[in-house]
């Protein structure tokens, strides 16, 4: 299919969920209700670090209208000395994150939960729970957490043979780093910091759970994976997975932040205790205090190059905050940082650091933007030192087919070089700049993924098609799957309905994340559709009384393969479906696979900024993203993914950050004080899609959702340096920081 002209693949068909969303008909988790439903509420720690000496819930339980109270004693406890992996998570930490056990480890850490007849009663009951805390010293920042005398969060976490807040390390090596630096004519080493930022999804976490007297449990929730919800809830509550049905609602944003559970196990236990359905909805403040932002970081990158611009050695050390429990995305930082380049000698190390913050969660290419920020800024300094154009330096050293990456793979056919060359030729790169205006470039990489996916394709009695997949749609997968199914079956895309099945109606499917969903679901939908086509041909052959091998399927019709097989009129899908009952029954097929063949994604970005030197405000004037998208199945959705990544990265670079006060509390837990970009902050965001199909995929799909965020912070930072002649090594470059860094000499140089 990669080589043929398509009718639906590559077209901007009408989005199947669009009308429901713009008219308000789409049902999200907080819209779900049931007769007899009661409300759950969480009591959260007021301290960033405190030993829980005792919890007395008797007064809360005695309050009229209260139906159930749960604490850590109700949740399955996993011994800390043995890992309990579930996907990329460890249930030892998930158990203690959902409900504090020995200690409260961050401000907002759940310590108890209540279910009552109303939200007001539940809130009042939480106030009646008496918790005896022994307040302990805390460490919020990486620098404080890794000091020799830092307060230790977990006695069982060891580093270099003693208790430590460094919970894990990762290292990638390639070549001989010392020999590489010895060849260099210029060596630049710099250190960088980034702040934690939240995924910023508009819909807060919410769920409704009903546990019947026989243990049968139904969960309606907002998540990036209903099978993940089922598995984690089962492990944390002790209810068998076979007794749990998890139903995905529409999802109002995730970006990786809804790949773990927070409320579902608590609501399940409250429902089990009370015998009533329990609904729980987080406030925005709860989301900001107690759900995963991405990591803050401190990084040091050292790069050496020869006079002609050949990079001969690169070294990176990346410390990432994990929050209260191990699990920061050091794989993304250490693995992706140098991945866009052909460098013979590389050492890249990651350190996972726990501190008294909420546990981090994935955020769009987790860790990779942090690594790219440091590396791409140092590359610009190398280019400046050698008086080489920044894009020319990147093109000279670009990874290409056959390049061995430090994190393991030898690259197959990739499109990185094409993104760089397209950027260099684009009018944006040559456009004039004014006073205090600057231009920056950067490139980035994300691994992409395959994994387990399931799909069913069924033909209805009236000749239409229903496709069921197992992945929540957060990036347009329904529209893209409709295009693919219509293309394969040769029918109008409007005749294809795409549904998201729950855990009881479709086979196991892994999370929506890692830029894997369209890649994986397209494979199983393709296999299912091909089986259906085989069935349609067999039904036509039965009607005509010929061999199925003598029937071909083209443009939504069965026809004899030639005159020698018989002179029969073609039969459309609808005509065959109408005779299904008399030719063998329902027509449909399902496929379940652990898909393979995903290839990494690359992009190159250009950013223009203007700096108001009186106010310290950085305004993005123009932004263009160039990305190898494999095959754009639904181009408008691909463009939206690219634009969305740019917006999030600009926010990360210029404004967004968690601010903690002296009590160890988040001081800006809401969108009023947590400064996310809005439309008026943004210019038009251009997306240039470069299609180099993935040869390992039937439609050429290459994941596109993650990599648009990876180069953004570096591109913005490089643009600010271009505008001012000064480089900022700490994000965000918010007005106070910009003003603090400016002096008369800087301004004169910029002019």
Phi, psi and omega in degrees: 000338182300335188257357186256162176280132184252152177269318184251323178295126182094008179245153181269075179290162181297134182288127186294336180259001188297311184297318180297323183285319182282341178262356178085008180280338182298135184261117177261173186302320181289348178276349186279138176213163180215152173301138179080007184293140174239175190246138177255150179216147184251133169270129187241151182295136174275359185242147176283340180202116182201139173283135179268104184280323178195157175227126178246111183257006189298319181293322177294317181295332182278348182292133181298132181099347178278132184248339180194150174223137177231150174226189183298336181292343179272348184259141180303131179258130178254128177303142187281350186270002180218126182297145175234078187286143171217103189063230179269359182262161175242120187291343172302315183280326180296320179300315182281342176279321179295324178209125179302142182245274181286321184222151164275130190246358173199156178293119185106358179296126179298136176239343177195164177218147185232144170239132184215174185292340178213163177297322182296318179294320179298319178295319179294321180296323178300324180293336183274350179284127183259118180244126178265109182256142164253103185292133183244158173299151182230162175226119182264315186267157179303314183302321180285324184290336183256006174295151179303327182257022182294146172296132184271127180285318185227117180297335184275352176277120185242142172219126183054039171083009179214158179305140187204163171266002171272107190266351180181160179222160178214140180220136172241134180229145175211128177072206183240104188294321181293318178295324179297312180293332178295335179276348189283141172269336176223133178230128179233131179233130181220155176243147187223155171227146171230156181260156173298138175229149182267153179298330172074025176298143184287321181278124176284168179293137181205152176201159170229129184231134176236121176247117181278170183297334178271006178091352179294126189238134176237131181239123169253123183204165175266113181205170175263013177183108182291332178287326172297316179300314180299312184294313182293319179297321178299311182295325184277338182252343183084002177280130181300146178302327181295343179264359184248130172245119180253124184246121182278130171275173167303151184241126181268056179097144179212301178057025182102341185284351179244037177259005173225172182256150174231308186263329190303314178296323180293315179296325179295313180294322178294320178292320179297318180290320187272338185074015182234152171297140183237130178249137178225134179224125178283147168280166177298323180297319177297319178301313184290326182278328196230005175241163194293115158281180168272172187290146156279168186205156163232133186223148172230126182234135180232127182227137177240142181217155174275172185300330181277003177095006178282123177282122185251343180202147179211135182224136179222139174233122187234115174260121182239138176288131175265346193081207190288343183226152181303151174133031175286158186277059179293336177299318180291319181293307184288326184280326186264342190306311184257005188298333179286359190233151178268092184238127186286332187230114186220139165228125181226119185239142175237143178233126182266114188243122175273146177204174189276064175231165175297147181302132180290155173233167180301146172217102169031101185058056189310124178088330186296319178299328179294313178296318181295321180304311182292311185295314185291331175290318178295323177301320178297323178291325175298314180299319180295317181296325181268358182057046177246141176301136184302322178288324178298321177299317181292319179297318181299326185253011186295139171294148179209185181303126180098350178291135175269121180271149181297330182275004169135302191286157164261123189291137169279206177295120179230164186249020182299311182301322179296324179292320180293315181292323177296322178294318181295326181275347187288144178305331180302322186288342183253357184294144181291154178238151180257193181296135181058027173248147182212162182233136177231152175231159175195155176238163182205166185217146168222146187299316194067166188206161173250248176097186189285131176211151179226151177206154173230139175238120182235140177264127179280166182297335180265011172087020173257181188230134174241122177251130177241126176240174185249021184241127169305141184266107177242001182218014178101019184295328180296315180296317181293319179294323176299319178298316182292313181298318179297320180297313183295319184274348177075033181236170177292138183299336180292346178270004180250123172255134180243122182245153173258112182283160175263183186292347179260354187239352180215156181292166185306135176221134182287178185302154164278105183175166177072015184058042186251341198291309181292320177306308186285314184292327178296326179294312183287328175292320178298313179298318179295316181295322179294323175295320178296319178299320176299320178293319180297319178295320180294323179293318177297318179298321179295319179295321182275346181075034179235175179287144177298332178294343181267012181243137175243157179242118180218136174052040176077019182222149170264139176214155175299147183290344179182173182298332183291343181268352180128152181260083182245144176290147179298155177237127179283167177304317181297321180292322178291319179298324181296336181256013186301318185295329181268355180246006177141354177104197186303149179247122180177165180204151177228149182224139175231125184218153163265096191286147178228170176101006177293140178238151185296161179246146181229151176208159174227136185237149172239132180229132172249135178230162169230135182252124171278103188284347176277324183255346181078012183273131174260122179247130176278121183269324185204142180215129178228128179251133177243122186219137169283109185258009182071261171227123180280098183292319176228092191304324182296321177292321178298315178301319178297320177298316182294316179295319180298320177297321179297316180299314182296319179293324177296318176299317179298321184286325192249330190222323192284137173187149170279129177246124180254143177266184185291345178271000182080022180255147171294125186266352181226060186274050178190163185290347176290319184255339174271110197271085173278150177295147172239174187305321183292346177276345192252145167277182168294133183255116183268140178235121177253112183265122179252119188259104173240093189303142174287114184292347181269008182233140185299330177252005179080018186291137172229127184308140185237352191282334188269311191297338179299339179273338194296312185274355196296310184301320179292319180299318179293314180298319178294326178292320178297318177299319178298324182286325189247344187074013180230140180252136176258131185254011180223132177256151001279155175274066182282162184309316179299320180292319180297314180297320180298326183276348181274142171219175185300320180297320178298315182294320180295320179295320181293325179293000000 
